[in-house]
């Protein structure tokens, strides 16, 4: 997989938000991601992002979960979330996309409270499989 594709996918995960019934609450979240890909000659550095998660976004699981490569760059996306489940403080989901390229993924996040989480996401794409470690911390209210 080209390094640029890896970075694009990593940036997408920065938009991770969890849906209705989620232990997550609205606000500004700092998210750290660490990508791991077999046979990668060098490990990608951690990526840190900050995102405002609104109450509206938390109503639908498809709105905030990570998408396929090139999401957020005007690409036509047709990703479908399935098997979205909340069990106690853990959220799991599956997702499948066919455009702009085929991708399937599974994810799991466990919240320590309503203001932090740790989790993983595993993706299968034509370029190869990869996994991502995710952590998030609510750092305050959204500033509009």
N, C-alpha and C positions, 0 to 999 in steps of 0.2 A: 504494500500500500504506500502510496506517495505520502511524504510528510505533510504536504499541504492538506490532503484529505483527512489525515489524522487530526490536524489542528482544527479543521472545520467541524469535524464530529465532536471534538472536545468542547468547542465553543457552544455547540448546540445543547449540550448537557447543562450548560450554565443556566439555561431557561427552565430547568426542572422545577415544576410546581406540582403539588399534589392536589387531588380533587376533593369534591364533596365528601363529607364524612371523614376527611383526612384529619389527622392530629395536627397538621400544619395550620398556622393562623396567618392572616394577612399581615404584611409589613415588608420592610427591607431586609433581604436575606443576603448574607455573604456565603458564597458557594465555592468549595475547593474540589477540584477534580484531579485524579491521577490515572492516566491511561496506561494500560498494560496490553502489549500485543506480542504474541509469540514470534520469534525470529526477527524482532526489530533490533537492529544493530545498536541503537542507543535508546535509553528510556526517555520518554517525553517528560519535560518538566511539569510540575504541578501548574494547573491553570486556576486562577482565582477570578471570580466575577461577583458582581453585586447586582441584585435584581429586586424590583418592587413587585410583590405578589399581591394582587387585589382580591377582595372578597368575591368579586365576579369571576375571576379566573378559577377560584377554588370550587365553583359550582359544577364544572364539567371536567372529567379526568383528561379528555383529549386536548384541552386547551394548553396545559402546561407541561405535559410530558415531553421528553426529548423526541426529536424527529430524525428522519434520515439525513444523510449528508446534503449540504447546501440549503437546509431549511433556514428561514430567516433571510435569505438572499433573493427573494422573489421567485423561488422555484415552485413549480406546481407540485403540490404534495397530496397524497391520498392515504395517509397513514390512518390505520384503524386500531384503536385500543380494544383489547379484549381481556377477559379474566381479571379485571380490576377488582381487588379485594382489600378490605381493611379488616385486620384481625388484631384487636387490642391496639398496640402502638406501632404495628407493622403494616406497611402498604406494599402490595405486590401488583404487577401488571405484566401483560404481554402486548407487543405492538408489531404490526406488519405494515410495510410500505412497499409500493411497487414503482413509484416514480419519485424522484428522477432516476433512481436505481433501486433494485430490490433490496430489502433489508428486513430482518426480523430481530426483535430484541426482547429481553426479559429484564425486569428490574425489581429491586426490593429495597425499601428504606425503613429503618427503625428509628423512631423518635424517642429521645430520652425525656422529652417534655414537649410542649407546643412551640418551643423556640430553638430546637436543635435536632439534627438527624445525622445518621451515617448509613451508607448503603452501597449497593453495587448495581451495575447495569452490564449485561452481556449482550453484545451485538454480533450478528452474523451478516456479512456483506460479501459481494463478489470478490472484493480485494482481500478478504480474510476475516477471521474472527478477532474480536478484541473485547477487553473488559475494562470497566472504569470504576474506580473507587470514588465515592461521593461523600462529602460532608457539607452540612449547611448549618448556619447559625443566624437566627433572627437578631438583627442589630438595632431595630427601632421601627418607627412608623415610616411610611412612604412620604417623601417630600415632593409635593407636586408643584 
